[in-house]
Amino acid sequence: MPALDLFWYDGGMKPRLPVEISEHGIQIDREGILFIGDEGAIIAGFNGQDPRLFAKGQNKPLRMDENSPQGGSRSAAGRGDDRQSSWLQAFKGGEPSPGSFLNAGAITDAVNLGTVALRAGKNVLFDSENMKITNLSEADKYLYREYRKGWEL
């Protein structure tokens, strides 16, 4: 996939909302998700609940029904109940859902890089192919752990 810019805000910091959202008087919650693309933006709660699309002057909810990629029945917590069924489906040789554990590596990398940036106190640029921070060599120490003798991996 092509490179993309990912910005992680934490500790009370929030991104500046694009005009497509701010012109509607929308405020970002304490925790949430914001996707900004070339043709608009999507804002949702921390677990992806209540997503709204802001594009071409419109502010409209995104449907979360059986036919959508996020579809399936919803639990009381607002998450689909397909998390366990995705595992079972994959173990039985079927196709796992797009939100399955097979994508967890990239998600884990993103969360860990957010932590690296917080510890380094600066923005970091990550070369995923070479597993290295390219703009701040001293931040590389947060990517790896020195193991005690006898406990190496």
C-alpha positions in Angstrom: 0.0 0.0 0.0 1.2 3.5 -0.6 2.6 5.6 2.3 0.3 7.7 4.4 0.6 10.2 7.1 -0.7 9.1 10.5 -1.0 11.5 13.4 -1.6 10.3 16.9 -2.8 12.7 19.6 -2.8 11.8 23.3 -2.7 13.3 26.7 -5.4 15.8 26.1 -4.0 17.0 22.7 -6.5 17.2 19.9 -6.1 17.8 16.2 -7.4 20.9 14.5 -10.6 19.9 12.8 -10.9 20.5 9.1 -13.3 23.2 7.8 -15.7 20.5 6.6 -16.3 19.5 10.2 -15.8 22.8 12.1 -18.3 24.7 9.9 -21.0 22.4 11.4 -20.1 23.3 15.0 -18.9 19.8 15.7 -16.4 19.3 18.5 -14.2 16.3 18.9 -14.8 14.2 22.0 -12.2 13.5 24.6 -11.4 10.3 22.7 -12.3 9.5 19.1 -11.2 8.8 15.6 -10.7 11.3 12.8 -9.9 10.4 9.2 -9.1 13.2 6.8 -8.9 12.5 3.1 -8.6 14.4 -0.1 -12.4 14.6 -0.6 -13.7 14.9 3.0 -13.4 13.6 6.5 -15.0 11.0 8.8 -15.3 11.4 12.6 -16.4 8.7 15.0 -16.2 7.7 18.7 -13.3 5.8 20.1 -14.7 2.4 19.2 -15.8 3.6 15.8 -19.4 4.2 16.9 -21.6 6.8 15.3 -19.4 7.6 12.3 -20.2 10.7 10.3 -19.1 11.7 6.9 -18.3 15.3 6.1 -17.8 15.9 2.4 -18.9 18.5 -0.2 -20.7 20.5 2.5 -22.6 17.5 3.8 -22.8 16.1 7.3 -24.3 12.7 7.2 -24.2 9.5 9.3 -22.5 6.5 7.8 -24.6 3.3 7.8 -23.5 0.4 9.9 -25.7 -2.3 8.5 -25.4 -5.9 7.5 -24.0 -5.0 4.0 -21.4 -2.6 5.3 -17.8 -3.6 5.9 -18.4 -2.9 9.6 -21.8 -4.7 9.5 -23.1 -7.4 11.6 -25.2 -7.2 14.7 -24.0 -4.8 17.4 -23.3 -5.6 21.0 -24.3 -3.5 23.9 -20.8 -2.1 24.0 -21.3 -0.8 20.4 -18.9 -3.3 18.8 -19.9 -6.0 16.3 -20.2 -9.5 17.7 -18.1 -10.9 14.8 -14.8 -10.8 16.7 -15.0 -14.3 18.0 -16.8 -15.6 14.8 -13.9 -14.2 12.7 -11.5 -16.4 14.7 -13.7 -19.5 14.2 -14.2 -18.8 10.6 -10.4 -18.4 10.0 -9.7 -21.6 11.9 -12.2 -23.5 9.8 -10.4 -22.3 6.6 -12.7 -19.5 5.7 -12.0 -15.9 4.9 -11.5 -13.8 8.0 -13.3 -10.5 8.2 -11.4 -7.2 7.4 -11.3 -6.4 11.1 -9.7 -9.7 12.0 -6.6 -10.6 13.9 -4.7 -10.8 10.6 -4.5 -7.0 10.5 -3.4 -6.7 14.1 0.3 -6.3 13.3 -0.2 -3.0 11.5 -2.5 -1.7 14.2 -0.1 -2.7 16.9 2.8 -1.0 15.1 0.7 2.2 14.9 -0.1 2.2 18.6 3.5 1.3 19.5 4.8 4.1 17.3 2.5 6.6 19.1 4.1 5.5 22.3 7.6 5.9 20.8 6.8 9.4 19.7 5.4 10.2 23.2 8.6 8.9 24.9 10.9 10.7 22.4 8.9 13.9 22.8 9.0 14.5 19.1 7.3 13.4 15.8 8.9 10.3 14.4 9.1 9.0 10.8 9.1 5.3 10.6 10.5 3.1 7.8 8.4 -0.1 8.2 10.4 -2.1 5.7 13.7 -1.6 7.6 12.0 -1.3 11.1 13.8 2.0 11.8 13.0 5.6 12.8 14.5 7.7 10.1 14.4 11.2 11.5 15.4 10.7 15.1 18.0 8.1 15.6 17.9 8.3 19.4 14.2 7.2 19.3 15.3 3.8 17.9 16.1 2.7 21.4 12.4 2.7 22.2 11.7 0.1 19.4 13.9 -2.6 20.9 14.6 -4.0 24.3 17.9 -5.2 25.6 17.3 -8.6 27.3 19.2 -9.9 30.3 21.6 -12.7 29.6 19.7 -16.0 29.2 16.4 -14.2 28.4 17.2 -13.3 24.8 14.7 -14.0 22.0 
